Amino acid sequence: MIQLGKTQDLIIIKTTEFGVYLSERLDKDAPDRVLLPKNQVPRHAGIGDFVTVFIYKDSEDRLIATTAKPLIELNQLAVLTVKEVSSIGAFLDWGLAKDLLLPFREQQAPVKAGDRVLVSLYIDKTGRLCATAKLYGKLKTRSPYRKDDHVTGIIYEITEPFGAFVAVDQCYSALIPMREMTRPLHYGETVEARVTRVHPDGKLDLSLREKTWVQIDSDCALILEELKKADGFLPFHDKSDPDEIKLRFRMSKNAFKRAIGHLYRMGALTIEENGIRSKS
């Protein structure tokens, strides 16, 4: 069976002025056949030869073959670039002459030309190939990663109160919980993170921060830098609002308290009733 959205090896069964017809078996009358346009036919190819092709649909909704290699195939995931946005959705560059449609209903967030978006390829109700950015349930849940491993992934959805959903290696299911979102994150952003938990079903929890004993040095450096910018005084202390601390320092209140305690013991700052003050 000739499969839409798949690369397969088919046999040349007939030649015409427009190109050659391909099928799964050498039968010039085979009903299950597809046209490979003349400009795509390999040099010196003839009846009975196999050709590796990808099957999609042309502008008139007819099955068509191409020897070009697409950037994504049916049920696969890939990061594709938005070429333009129209009244029906965004058109993506997937390596073929006819661009791939990402309908508005299949988008997780609005996109614009030049954006790179992680999508899966599927066949819609009309039998056309389309892209979807709704990936939850399409990602793998058995990754090779363990607690405290470092990973890279792309954010494909941000939802309160859960957090940022991440496709690690563009294929494994992971989440940065809201409590770990120590800075603003954005749809389509590539992040580097640390695995904090592997759930029984294989899904990963991630953090943007290192383990406490590793992270504290960079937290201390950040606080000292902010103090320098503020002429040596900042109105933050252990009674400050956690959200205000996160907004200013990109760390939790607990991490902030650990860092200023460490700096205090080092003699780098003093802790006053209404804030912290640098000693240098």
SULFENBEL-V446601 format. One record per residue. N is the residue number from 0. PHI is phi in radians with two decimals (999 if undefined). D_LAST is the distance of its C-alpha to the last C-alpha in Angstrom with 2 decimals. Layout:
BEGIN
N,PHI,D_LAST
N,PHI,D_LAST
END
This chain:
BEGIN
0,999,75.74
1,-1.28,73.74
2,-1.83,70.30
3,-1.14,68.34
4,1.47,64.70
5,-2.17,65.33
6,-1.57,65.82
7,-2.65,69.19
8,-1.67,71.90
9,-2.16,75.02
10,-1.76,78.36
11,-1.27,79.82
12,-1.94,83.10
13,-2.82,84.13
14,-1.95,83.46
15,-2.44,83.76
16,-1.21,83.08
17,-1.61,79.79
18,2.66,78.50
19,-2.29,79.31
20,-1.70,79.67
21,-2.05,77.96
22,-2.63,78.85
23,-1.42,78.36
24,-2.36,81.87
25,-1.41,84.23
26,-2.60,86.43
27,-1.12,86.91
28,-1.82,87.91
29,-1.04,84.98
30,-1.24,83.92
31,-1.59,80.32
32,-2.50,79.21
33,-2.52,76.54
34,-1.50,76.45
35,-1.86,74.29
36,-0.96,74.35
37,-0.98,75.93
38,-1.29,72.74
39,-1.82,71.19
40,-1.26,74.13
41,-1.05,73.37
42,-1.06,75.46
43,1.22,78.81
44,-1.27,78.37
45,-2.54,81.68
46,-0.90,83.54
47,1.62,82.56
48,-1.41,79.19
49,-1.52,76.04
50,-2.33,73.10
51,-1.53,69.61
52,-2.41,68.70
53,-1.87,66.47
54,-1.87,68.30
55,-2.47,67.14
56,-2.12,68.90
57,-1.46,69.64
58,-1.15,69.45
59,-1.78,72.86
60,1.20,71.77
61,-1.73,73.85
62,-1.04,72.76
63,-2.50,71.79
64,-1.87,70.69
65,-2.53,68.22
66,-1.55,67.30
67,-1.20,63.77
68,-1.70,61.16
69,-1.29,59.22
70,-1.44,55.54
71,-2.66,56.46
72,-2.18,59.62
73,-0.92,61.02
74,1.22,58.75
75,-1.52,56.05
76,-2.09,52.46
77,-2.79,50.75
78,-1.59,48.05
79,-2.07,49.97
80,-1.69,49.10
81,-1.32,50.27
82,-1.57,52.58
83,-2.81,53.50
84,-2.09,53.82
85,-2.07,57.22
86,-1.30,58.91
87,-1.95,59.52
88,2.67,56.24
89,-1.82,54.16
90,-1.83,55.79
91,-1.90,54.11
92,-1.44,54.58
93,-2.14,56.04
94,1.56,57.60
95,-2.01,61.03
96,-1.09,62.82
97,-1.61,62.91
98,-1.19,59.46
99,-1.71,58.62
100,-1.47,58.38
101,-1.93,55.57
102,-1.06,57.11
103,-0.98,55.01
104,-1.18,56.08
105,-1.77,54.65
106,-1.65,51.16
107,-1.54,48.19
108,-2.73,46.38
109,-1.04,47.41
110,-2.16,47.13
111,-2.38,47.47
112,-0.97,48.66
113,1.71,46.37
114,-1.17,44.91
115,-1.94,45.28
116,-2.33,46.60
117,-1.44,47.65
118,-2.42,51.31
119,-2.06,54.41
120,-1.75,57.90
121,-2.48,60.72
122,-1.81,64.21
123,-1.41,64.49
124,-1.14,67.51
125,-1.61,69.27
126,1.53,69.06
127,-1.72,66.43
128,-1.37,63.36
129,-2.43,60.16
130,-1.82,56.47
131,-2.34,54.57
132,-1.75,50.85
133,-1.55,51.66
134,-1.89,50.94
135,-1.06,50.44
136,1.68,53.26
137,-1.71,53.70
138,-1.56,50.86
139,-1.29,51.39
140,-2.09,50.19
141,-2.07,50.63
142,-1.55,47.74
143,-1.48,46.96
144,-1.54,43.40
145,-2.22,42.12
146,-0.94,39.15
147,1.34,35.79
148,-1.19,37.43
149,-1.78,35.68
150,-2.35,37.85
151,-2.18,38.11
152,-2.70,40.03
153,-2.04,40.82
154,-1.36,40.50
155,-1.98,44.02
156,-2.90,43.69
157,-2.22,41.14
158,-2.39,42.61
159,-1.43,41.30
160,-1.67,41.08
161,-1.34,41.37
162,2.36,38.76
163,-1.82,38.99
164,-1.51,42.03
165,-2.17,41.53
166,-1.73,44.13
167,-1.25,42.71
168,0.96,44.24
169,1.12,46.09
170,-2.62,48.43
171,-1.83,46.92
172,-1.37,46.25
173,-2.63,42.71
174,-2.44,40.57
175,-1.72,36.89
176,-1.04,37.08
177,-0.93,35.47
178,-1.15,32.93
179,-1.70,31.77
180,-1.47,31.50
181,-1.41,27.73
182,-2.62,28.10
183,-1.07,31.07
184,-1.99,33.86
185,-2.30,36.84
186,-0.98,40.49
187,1.51,41.23
188,-1.32,37.67
189,-1.60,37.35
190,-2.20,34.80
191,-1.88,33.69
192,-2.57,33.50
193,-1.97,33.92
194,-1.30,37.11
195,-1.80,36.47
196,-2.80,40.14
197,-1.95,43.59
198,-1.24,46.09
199,-0.97,49.63
200,-1.47,50.97
201,1.67,48.65
202,-1.22,46.33
203,-1.91,42.61
204,-1.78,39.57
205,-2.18,36.41
206,-2.33,32.66
207,-1.41,30.19
208,-1.88,27.64
209,-1.39,27.65
210,-1.05,28.37
211,-0.90,25.64
212,-1.22,24.68
213,-1.54,24.48
214,-1.27,22.89
215,-1.07,19.92
216,-1.12,17.95
217,-1.23,18.47
218,-1.14,17.79
219,-1.09,14.35
220,-1.07,13.68
221,-1.14,15.19
222,-1.11,13.19
223,-1.10,9.80
224,-1.14,11.75
225,-1.15,13.12
226,-1.09,9.97
227,-1.09,9.09
228,-1.12,12.74
229,-1.70,12.70
230,1.04,10.20
231,1.62,7.82
232,-2.43,10.93
233,-2.33,13.94
234,-1.44,17.18
235,-2.17,17.92
236,-2.69,18.81
237,-1.27,21.66
238,-1.82,24.23
239,-1.16,23.42
240,-1.15,26.32
241,-0.99,26.50
242,-1.18,27.73
243,-1.18,24.84
244,-1.13,22.40
245,-1.10,24.62
246,-1.14,24.82
247,-1.42,21.08
248,-1.95,19.93
249,1.00,23.34
250,-2.62,23.35
251,-1.26,25.23
252,-1.12,24.02
253,-1.08,24.57
254,-1.13,22.46
255,-1.08,19.62
256,-1.13,19.96
257,-1.09,20.09
258,-1.20,16.92
259,-1.22,14.77
260,-1.11,16.63
261,-1.14,15.79
262,-1.15,12.02
263,-1.10,12.44
264,-1.17,14.56
265,-1.39,12.21
266,1.41,9.62
267,-1.53,7.14
268,-2.67,7.92
269,-2.00,10.50
270,-1.83,13.86
271,-1.81,15.49
272,-1.09,19.11
273,-1.97,18.72
274,2.83,15.77
275,-2.12,12.38
276,-2.31,9.04
277,-1.25,5.55
278,-1.58,3.79
279,-1.79,0.00
END
